[in-house]
Every structure is written in structure tokens, then in C-alpha cells.
Amino acid sequence: MPVLAIIETNISDPSWLEAYTEQVTPMLAEIGARYLTRTDDIELIEGDNKPQFSVVVEFPSKEVALAFYNSEEYLPYRTARLNGSSSKFLLVGVENGTE
């Protein structure tokens, strides 16, 4: 079953962004994942603490998402993101309709 990674980020040091985007995008494509959105166009409707930036990535499965997140290849980019921002990284299952 597909899974969505929803990343809410508040960037404190933008120096990591360019390399992250350039290198992580092809990594995701190689494993069959794709960005659904990468934006700072966010309107907070409910709750508090609106993120500065939001990313949604569709992965083929939870296993693929977790393998990517924990991979040695992604580690330096994950570390840079964590050092240069405050983030929430959520995995959300995708159901194909109701029956």
C-alpha cells in the first residue's frame, strides 16, 4: 500500500536546501517515490504552529519509505536537514477508497 511522507519544516539555516533538493530528488525517483508538493504556500486553518515549509512525498510502501529514511545514502542529507531546521516527518497510509 502506498504511504505519504509529510514533512513540516521550519528552516533555521538554509545552507542545506540546494544540495538536498538536487541530490534527494533523484534518489526518490530511483525507488519509485515522487514529490506531490514542496511549498511554503501554507494556510493554517486549524491548530497552531504553522510550518514555514511543507513537503509531501508518495512512496510505494511503508517499507520503502523507512528503508530510504534509514539509508546510508540519505543519511548526510537527513543530518543536514535536521541540523538546519526543526521538522516533523510523518508517514501516513493511503487507502484506495472505501468499500
DSSP file with accessible surface (Angstrom, degrees, kcal/mol):
  #  RESIDUE AA STRUCTURE BP1 BP2  ACC     N-H-->O    O-->H-N    N-H-->O    O-->H-N    TCO  KAPPA ALPHA  PHI   PSI    X-CA   Y-CA   Z-CA
    1    1 A M              0   0  143      0, 0.0    61,-0.5     0, 0.0    94,-0.1   0.000 360.0 360.0 360.0 135.4    0.0    0.0    0.0
    2    2 A P        -     0   0   35      0, 0.0    92,-1.9     0, 0.0     2,-0.3  -0.217 360.0-159.5 -61.9 156.0    1.4    3.5   -0.8
    3    3 A V  E     -AB  59  93A   7     56,-2.1    56,-3.2    90,-0.2     2,-0.5  -0.984   8.9-136.9-137.8 145.6    2.3    5.8    2.0
    4    4 A L  E     -AB  58  92A  37     88,-3.4    88,-3.0    -2,-0.3     2,-0.6  -0.890   6.7-150.6-102.5 135.5    2.7    9.5    2.2
    5    5 A A  E     -AB  57  91A   0     52,-3.1    52,-2.5    -2,-0.5     2,-0.6  -0.933  14.2-167.2 -99.2 121.7    5.6   11.2    3.9
    6    6 A I  E     -AB  56  90A  41     84,-2.6    84,-2.9    -2,-0.6     2,-0.5  -0.967   3.7-171.1-112.7 117.4    4.5   14.6    5.2
    7    7 A I  E     -AB  55  89A  10     48,-2.9    48,-2.4    -2,-0.6     2,-0.5  -0.953   6.8-168.9-115.1 120.2    7.4   16.8    6.3
    8    8 A E  E     -AB  54  88A  57     80,-2.1    80,-2.4    -2,-0.5     2,-0.4  -0.949  18.9-175.9-106.6 124.9    6.7   20.0    8.1
    9    9 A T  E     -AB  53  87A   5     44,-2.9    44,-2.2    -2,-0.5    43,-0.6  -0.966  29.2-166.1-132.3 138.6    9.8   22.2    8.4
   10   10 A N  E     - B   0  86A  71     76,-2.4    76,-2.6    -2,-0.4     2,-0.4  -0.988  30.3-141.4-117.3 114.0   10.9   25.4    9.9
   11   11 A I  E     + B   0  85A  37     -2,-0.5    74,-0.3    74,-0.2    70,-0.0  -0.650  30.7 168.1 -86.1 126.0   14.2   26.3    8.4
   12   12 A S  S    S+     0   0   94     72,-2.2    73,-0.2    -2,-0.4    -1,-0.2   0.674  80.4  23.9-103.8 -27.8   16.8   27.9   10.7
   13   13 A D    >   -     0   0   76     71,-2.3     3,-0.8    68,-0.1    -1,-0.3  -0.880  64.0-168.2-140.8 104.6   19.8   27.6    8.3
   14   14 A P  G >   +     0   0   84      0, 0.0     3,-1.6     0, 0.0     4,-0.5   0.468  62.3 102.0 -76.6   3.7   19.0   27.4    4.6
   15   15 A S  G 3  S+     0   0   94      1,-0.3     4,-0.4     2,-0.1     3,-0.2   0.746  80.0  52.3 -62.5 -21.3   22.5   26.4    3.5
   16   16 A W  G <> S+     0   0   23     -3,-0.8     4,-2.2    64,-0.2    -1,-0.3   0.652  87.2  85.2 -86.6 -16.4   21.5   22.7    3.1
   17   17 A L  H <> S+     0   0   53     -3,-1.6     4,-2.7     1,-0.2     5,-0.2   0.883  85.6  48.8 -60.9 -47.4   18.5   23.3    0.8
   18   18 A E  H  > S+     0   0  139     -4,-0.5     4,-2.6     1,-0.2     5,-0.2   0.958 116.1  41.4 -62.1 -50.9   20.1   23.4   -2.6
   19   19 A A  H  > S+     0   0   47     -4,-0.4     4,-2.4     1,-0.2     5,-0.4   0.905 114.2  54.2 -64.2 -38.9   22.2   20.2   -2.2
   20   20 A Y  H  X S+     0   0   29     -4,-2.2     4,-2.9     2,-0.2     5,-0.5   0.959 112.2  42.6 -59.1 -51.6   19.3   18.5   -0.5
   21   21 A T  H  X S+     0   0   59     -4,-2.7     4,-1.4     1,-0.2    -2,-0.2   0.930 116.4  47.8 -62.5 -45.5   16.9   19.2   -3.4
   22   22 A E  H  < S+     0   0  109     -4,-2.6    -1,-0.2    -5,-0.2    -2,-0.2   0.855 123.2  31.7 -65.5 -36.7   19.5   18.4   -6.1
   23   23 A Q  H  X S+     0   0   87     -4,-2.4     4,-1.1    -5,-0.2    -2,-0.2   0.839 118.3  48.6 -93.4 -36.9   20.6   15.1   -4.6
   24   24 A V  H  X S+     0   0    1     -4,-2.9     4,-2.5    -5,-0.4     5,-0.2   0.877 100.1  65.7 -76.5 -34.6   17.5   13.8   -2.8
   25   25 A T  H  X S+     0   0   45     -4,-1.4     4,-2.0    -5,-0.5    -1,-0.2   0.938 105.9  42.0 -55.1 -50.5   15.1   14.2   -5.8
   26   26 A P  H  > S+     0   0   60      0, 0.0     4,-2.1     0, 0.0    -1,-0.2   0.866 110.9  57.8 -67.6 -30.4   16.8   11.7   -8.0
   27   27 A M  H  X S+     0   0   11     -4,-1.1     4,-0.9     1,-0.2    -2,-0.2   0.921 108.0  47.0 -60.5 -43.4   17.2    9.3   -5.0
   28   28 A L  H ><>S+     0   0    4     -4,-2.5     5,-2.6     1,-0.2     3,-0.9   0.919 109.7  52.5 -64.8 -43.8   13.5    9.3   -4.6
   29   29 A A  H ><5S+     0   0   68     -4,-2.0     3,-1.5     1,-0.2    -1,-0.2   0.890 103.1  59.4 -60.2 -38.0   12.8    8.8   -8.3
   30   30 A E  H 3<5S+     0   0  144     -4,-2.1    -1,-0.2     1,-0.3    -2,-0.2   0.780 108.9  43.5 -62.0 -28.1   15.1    5.7   -8.2
   31   31 A I  T <<5S-     0   0   63     -3,-0.9    -1,-0.3    -4,-0.9    -2,-0.2   0.287 122.5-101.2-103.0   9.7   13.0    4.0   -5.6
   32   32 A G  T < 5S+     0   0   54     -3,-1.5     2,-0.2     1,-0.3    -3,-0.2   0.660  79.7 130.7  82.9  17.4    9.6    4.9   -7.2
   33   33 A A      < -     0   0    6     -5,-2.6     2,-0.3    -6,-0.2    -1,-0.3  -0.651  34.1-169.9 -98.8 159.5    8.8    7.8   -4.9
   34   34 A R  E     -C   58   0A 141     24,-2.0    24,-3.1    -2,-0.2     2,-0.3  -0.998  26.2-111.0-151.3 146.5    7.7   11.2   -6.0
   35   35 A Y  E     -C   57   0A  45     -2,-0.3    22,-0.3    22,-0.2     3,-0.1  -0.591  21.9-176.7 -71.6 132.3    7.0   14.6   -4.7
   36   36 A L  E    S-     0   0A  77     20,-3.5     2,-0.3     1,-0.4    21,-0.2   0.724  73.9  -8.5 -95.0 -32.9    3.4   15.6   -4.6
   37   37 A T  E     -C   56   0A  57     19,-1.5    19,-2.4     2,-0.0    -1,-0.4  -0.966  47.0-175.4-160.5 150.0    4.2   19.1   -3.3
   38   38 A R  E     +C   55   0A 107     -2,-0.3     2,-0.3    17,-0.2    17,-0.2  -0.866  41.5 138.8-141.6 106.9    7.1   21.2   -2.0
   39   39 A T  E     -C   54   0A  38     15,-2.7    15,-2.9    -2,-0.3    -2,-0.0  -0.991  57.2-154.9-153.9 156.4    5.8   24.6   -0.9
   40   40 A D  S    S+     0   0  114     -2,-0.3     2,-1.6    13,-0.2    -1,-0.1   0.237  73.4 107.1-108.3   5.7    5.8   27.5    1.5
   41   41 A D        +     0   0  137     13,-0.1     2,-0.4     2,-0.0    12,-0.1  -0.649  49.4 149.8 -84.4  83.2    2.2   28.4    0.3
   42   42 A I        -     0   0   36     -2,-1.6     2,-0.5    10,-0.1     8,-0.0  -0.975  33.2-165.0-124.9 130.4    0.5   27.1    3.5
   43   43 A E        -     0   0  156     -2,-0.4     2,-0.6     0, 0.0    -2,-0.0  -0.970  18.5-140.6-115.8 116.9   -2.7   28.4    5.1
   44   44 A L        +     0   0   76     -2,-0.5     3,-0.1     1,-0.2     6,-0.1  -0.671  27.3 169.9 -78.4 116.6   -3.2   27.3    8.7
   45   45 A I        +     0   0  138     -2,-0.6     2,-0.3     1,-0.3    -1,-0.2   0.778  65.9  12.4 -95.6 -36.0   -7.0   26.5    9.1
   46   46 A E  S    S+     0   0  174      2,-0.1    -1,-0.3     0, 0.0     2,-0.1  -0.994 107.5  14.6-145.1 148.2   -6.9   24.8   12.5
   47   47 A G  S    S-     0   0   63     -2,-0.3     2,-0.2    -3,-0.1     3,-0.1  -0.477  78.2 -85.4  88.4-162.3   -4.4   24.5   15.3
   48   48 A D  S    S+     0   0  122      1,-0.2    -2,-0.1    -2,-0.1    -3,-0.1  -0.796  85.4  59.6-138.7 178.8   -1.2   26.4   15.8
   49   49 A N        -     0   0  131     -2,-0.2    -1,-0.2     1,-0.2    -2,-0.0   0.957  64.0-155.0  63.2  55.9    2.4   26.5   14.8
   50   50 A K        -     0   0  102     -3,-0.1    -1,-0.2     1,-0.1     2,-0.1  -0.401  19.9-119.5 -58.0 129.1    2.1   26.7   11.0
   51   51 A P        -     0   0   13      0, 0.0   -41,-0.2     0, 0.0     3,-0.1  -0.394   6.2-134.7 -70.5 154.2    5.2   25.3    9.4
   52   52 A Q  S    S+     0   0   98    -43,-0.6     2,-0.3     1,-0.2   -42,-0.2   0.822  89.5  15.5 -74.0 -31.5    7.3   27.5    7.2
   53   53 A F  E     -A    9   0A  56    -44,-2.2   -44,-2.9   -12,-0.1     2,-0.4  -0.994  66.9-161.7-147.1 143.8    7.6   24.8    4.5
   54   54 A S  E     -AC   8  39A  20    -15,-2.9   -15,-2.7    -2,-0.3     2,-0.4  -0.992   4.4-173.7-134.0 140.2    5.8   21.6    3.7
   55   55 A V  E     -AC   7  38A  18    -48,-2.4   -48,-2.9    -2,-0.4     2,-0.4  -0.993   4.6-167.4-131.0 137.3    6.7   18.6    1.6
   56   56 A V  E     -AC   6  37A  24    -19,-2.4   -20,-3.5    -2,-0.4   -19,-1.5  -0.995   9.3-177.5-126.0 124.1    4.6   15.6    0.6
   57   57 A V  E     -AC   5  35A   6    -52,-2.5   -52,-3.1    -2,-0.4     2,-0.6  -0.978  18.0-143.3-121.2 132.4    6.2   12.6   -0.9
   58   58 A E  E     -AC   4  34A  48    -24,-3.1   -24,-2.0    -2,-0.4   -54,-0.2  -0.862  19.2-170.1 -95.1 123.4    4.4    9.5   -2.1
   59   59 A F  E     -A    3   0A   4    -56,-3.2   -56,-2.1    -2,-0.6   -26,-0.1  -0.836  31.5-122.3-107.4 151.7    6.3    6.2   -1.5
   60   60 A P  S    S-     0   0   58      0, 0.0     2,-0.3     0, 0.0    -1,-0.1   0.812  89.9 -10.9 -62.0 -29.7    5.3    2.8   -3.0
   61   61 A S     >  -     0   0   22    -59,-0.1     4,-2.2   -58,-0.1   -58,-0.2  -0.983  67.7-103.8-161.4 165.8    5.1    1.4    0.6
   62   62 A K  H  > S+     0   0  117    -61,-0.5     4,-2.8    -2,-0.3     5,-0.2   0.890 120.0  55.9 -62.4 -39.3    5.9    2.0    4.2
   63   63 A E  H  > S+     0   0  134      1,-0.2     4,-2.4     2,-0.2    -1,-0.2   0.903 107.9  47.0 -61.6 -42.7    8.9   -0.4    3.9
   64   64 A V  H  > S+     0   0   43      2,-0.2     4,-2.4     1,-0.2    -1,-0.2   0.919 112.5  50.6 -65.5 -42.2   10.3    1.6    1.0
   65   65 A A  H  X S+     0   0    3     -4,-2.2     4,-2.7     1,-0.2    -2,-0.2   0.933 113.5  44.1 -61.6 -46.9    9.9    4.9    2.9
   66   66 A L  H  X S+     0   0   70     -4,-2.8     4,-2.2     2,-0.2    -1,-0.2   0.890 111.8  52.9 -68.1 -37.5   11.6    3.5    6.0
   67   67 A A  H  < S+     0   0   64     -4,-2.4     4,-0.4    -5,-0.2    -1,-0.2   0.917 112.8  45.5 -63.2 -41.6   14.4    1.9    4.1
   68   68 A F  H >< S+     0   0   16     -4,-2.4     3,-1.6     2,-0.2     6,-0.3   0.962 111.9  50.7 -63.8 -50.4   15.0    5.3    2.3
   69   69 A Y  H 3< S+     0   0   61     -4,-2.7    -2,-0.2     1,-0.3    -1,-0.2   0.864 117.7  39.8 -57.5 -37.1   14.8    7.3    5.6
   70   70 A N  T 3< S+     0   0  101     -4,-2.2    -1,-0.3    -5,-0.2    -2,-0.2   0.363  91.5 121.1 -95.0   4.5   17.3    5.0    7.3
   71   71 A S    <>  -     0   0   31     -3,-1.6     4,-1.6    -4,-0.4    -3,-0.1  -0.326  67.7-130.7 -74.1 151.4   19.6    4.5    4.3
   72   72 A E  T  4 S+     0   0  157      1,-0.2    -1,-0.1     2,-0.2    -4,-0.0   0.839 108.8  59.0 -63.9 -34.1   23.3    5.4    4.3
   73   73 A E  T  4 S+     0   0  109      1,-0.2     4,-0.3     2,-0.1    -1,-0.2   0.891 111.7  38.3 -65.0 -39.6   22.8    7.3    1.0
   74   74 A Y  T >> S+     0   0    0     -6,-0.3     4,-2.6     1,-0.2     3,-1.0   0.753  94.0  90.3 -82.9 -21.8   20.2    9.6    2.6
   75   75 A L  H 3X S+     0   0   53     -4,-1.6     4,-2.9     1,-0.3     5,-0.2   0.838  84.6  48.8 -48.7 -48.2   21.9   10.0    6.0
   76   76 A P  H 3> S+     0   0   76      0, 0.0     4,-2.0     0, 0.0    -1,-0.3   0.882 115.4  45.3 -65.1 -30.9   24.1   13.1    5.1
   77   77 A Y  H <> S+     0   0   55     -3,-1.0     4,-2.4    -4,-0.3    -2,-0.2   0.880 113.0  49.6 -77.6 -38.3   21.0   14.9    3.7
   78   78 A R  H  X S+     0   0   46     -4,-2.6     4,-2.8     2,-0.2     5,-0.2   0.936 112.0  49.4 -62.7 -44.5   18.8   13.9    6.6
   79   79 A T  H  X S+     0   0   57     -4,-2.9     4,-2.5    -5,-0.3    -2,-0.2   0.923 110.9  49.1 -61.2 -44.8   21.5   15.1    9.0
   80   80 A A  H  X S+     0   0   33     -4,-2.0     4,-1.8    -5,-0.2    -1,-0.2   0.914 112.2  49.0 -61.7 -42.6   21.9   18.4    7.2
   81   81 A R  H  X S+     0   0    5     -4,-2.4     4,-0.5     1,-0.2    -2,-0.2   0.932 112.6  47.3 -62.5 -45.0   18.1   18.9    7.3
   82   82 A L  H  < S+     0   0   81     -4,-2.8     3,-0.5     1,-0.2    -2,-0.2   0.864 114.1  47.3 -67.0 -34.3   17.9   18.1   11.0
   83   83 A N  H  < S+     0   0  126     -4,-2.5    -1,-0.2    -5,-0.2    -2,-0.2   0.772 118.4  41.1 -75.5 -26.2   20.8   20.5   11.7
   84   84 A G  H  < S+     0   0    2     -4,-1.8   -71,-2.3    -5,-0.2   -72,-2.2   0.268 121.4  22.5-106.6  10.3   19.3   23.3    9.6
   85   85 A S  E  <  -B   11   0A  11     -4,-0.5     2,-0.5    -3,-0.5   -74,-0.2  -0.986  67.7-116.3-161.4 168.4   15.7   23.0   10.6
   86   86 A S  E     +B   10   0A  82    -76,-2.6   -76,-2.4    -2,-0.3     2,-0.3  -0.984  50.0 176.5-112.1 120.3   13.1   21.9   13.0
   87   87 A S  E     -B    9   0A  33     -2,-0.5     2,-0.4   -78,-0.2   -78,-0.2  -0.907  35.4-150.8-131.6 155.1   11.0   19.3   11.3
   88   88 A K  E     -B    8   0A 121    -80,-2.4   -80,-2.1    -2,-0.3     2,-0.5  -0.983  17.1-165.7-115.0 134.0    8.2   16.8   11.7
   89   89 A F  E     -B    7   0A  54     -2,-0.4     2,-0.4   -82,-0.2   -82,-0.2  -0.949  13.7-179.5-124.6 106.2    8.4   13.7    9.5
   90   90 A L  E     -B    6   0A  77    -84,-2.9   -84,-2.6    -2,-0.5     2,-0.5  -0.854  20.5-151.4-111.0 142.1    5.1   11.8    9.3
   91   91 A L  E     -B    5   0A  59     -2,-0.4     2,-0.4   -86,-0.2   -86,-0.2  -0.966  18.4-175.1-109.0 128.5    4.2    8.6    7.4
   92   92 A V  E     -B    4   0A  63    -88,-3.0   -88,-3.4    -2,-0.5     2,-0.0  -0.985  21.5-126.7-127.6 123.9    0.5    8.4    6.5
   93   93 A G  E     -B    3   0A  49     -2,-0.4     2,-0.5   -90,-0.2   -90,-0.2  -0.328  17.6-139.1 -67.3 150.2   -1.1    5.3    4.9
   94   94 A V        -     0   0   32    -92,-1.9     2,-0.4    -2,-0.0    -1,-0.1  -0.956  13.1-161.8-114.3 119.1   -3.1    5.8    1.7
   95   95 A E        -     0   0  156     -2,-0.5     2,-1.4   -94,-0.1     3,-0.1  -0.838  18.9-132.5 -99.2 139.9   -6.3    3.8    1.4
   96   96 A N        -     0   0  131     -2,-0.4    -2,-0.0     1,-0.1    -1,-0.0  -0.621  65.6 -56.9 -92.8  76.5   -7.7    3.4   -2.1
   97   97 A G        -     0   0   54     -2,-1.4     2,-0.4     2,-0.0    -1,-0.1  -0.096  67.8 -76.8  84.5 178.0  -11.4    4.3   -1.5
   98   98 A T              0   0  139     -3,-0.1    -1,-0.0    -2,-0.0    -3,-0.0  -0.946 360.0 360.0-119.5 141.1  -13.9    2.9    0.9
   99   99 A E              0   0  233     -2,-0.4    -2,-0.0     0, 0.0     0, 0.0  -0.910 360.0 360.0-131.7 360.0  -15.7   -0.4    0.4
